[in-house]
Structure formats: structure tokens, C-alpha cells
Amino acid sequence: MSWAAVLVLGAGTYLMRLAGIVLRDRLSVPERVERYLDLAATALLVALVATATLTEGGGFAGWARPAGVLVGAVAAWRRVPFVLVVVLAAGTAAGLRVLGVP
């Protein structure tokens, strides 16, 4: 990727963020649409997590990774400190792989 492309993408990102700040008070979105936008953001996040958890190279990633994500999700839900959440999730996946679980 060339420097020109990096600069153009960086400027575009900055301008989109600035537009959000500038237009915040000028645009009004109906409450129903705002609710759907919140739901869409949640659905997108869930889809990204599911894809990253379950697939690798176009196929199933195996059972160790989803188990690690599940342990991390439960730890985060129980409000365990973030560093420990990451260690628990990675440790679970690594431990299962050591035991031969794909």
C-alpha cells in the first residue's frame, strides 16, 4: 500500500469522525431508528466474534478456540479483570490443544 493511500484513508477516517461531532446536534433520528442502529451495532459485533471464533482459513477452527472464547466470556461476565480474562481464555485454548483437542 502506498503512502498516498494511507494518507487518504487516514484523512477520510478523520473527516468521518469529525462529521459525527459536527452533525450530532443538527441531525435528529427518530427513536425507533436509533434503536435499530443500536441493535445493528450489536449484531455486527456478534457476527465478527462468531466468525473469528468459529472459522479459520474458510473452515471450522476446531473446538479449542470456541471453548477458550466461552471461558473468556464467562470470566468477563463475572467481572474478572481483563488481563485475567485473556489469560484464562488463552490458557483454556492452549490446554485443550495440548490435550489433542483440535
Secondary structure as GFF3:
##gff-version 3
##sequence-region A 1 102
A	DSSP	alpha_helix	3	23	.	.	.	ID=ss1
A	DSSP	alpha_helix	31	54	.	.	.	ID=ss2
A	DSSP	beta_strand	55	56	.	.	.	ID=ss3
A	DSSP	beta_strand	59	60	.	.	.	ID=ss4
A	DSSP	alpha_helix	64	77	.	.	.	ID=ss5
A	DSSP	alpha_helix	82	98	.	.	.	ID=ss6
###
